[in-house]
């Protein structure tokens, strides 16, 4: 049961342009959403998060948007840099719950 | 941020043997640790949640007798893959929650690549 979906397995963007990574979820109990960045053979590292009481959270080049009615969130990276090339996982957590559910990931490639 | 280590980083074993993977929180106390498995080009799948001093809670479809989890202290959890088979070959990642932080702080280890021949 895939409760968190990232339908684009890969995305290629030119350096300096905007990268938009999308994520959809099905469980209405999710109230906290996170984006993780993962390099090969390494564990995920936390990037940015958003609570369900907000619709936008910004941290430097990274902005996460949440559309609760559509059960959709997106991560915007602008301007994109070659060092941003990695796999990005969307994750969601339900209220009063310990664990997170992850999407399948989107491999971002930023070309110089 | 907080550091979580895993050991070993990679292991190759023969079919039928058991393999133990350690997960340590190096600079914080973790009341809860999570074990994930990732197959190539697939998502991180939660296998089990372990709380210090109590039995692990396994996700549906994960065999508790095959994947033994022990969380004996606030800084150490172990995952033992018993009687490993080639289909158990995967990337295993642990994460730990800092008890002093809010619910949202969860830090991941670097992962362990298991290859069963």
Interface residues (C-beta under 8 A of the other chain):
Chain A: X2 X4 X9 X32 X34 X36 X41 X42 X43 X44 X45 X46 X49 X89 X93 X98 X99 X100 X101 X102 X103 X104 X105
Chain B: X1 X4 X6 X9 X32 X34 X36 X41 X42 X43 X44 X45 X46 X49 X91 X93 X95 X97 X103 X104 X106 X107 X108 X109 X110 X111 X113
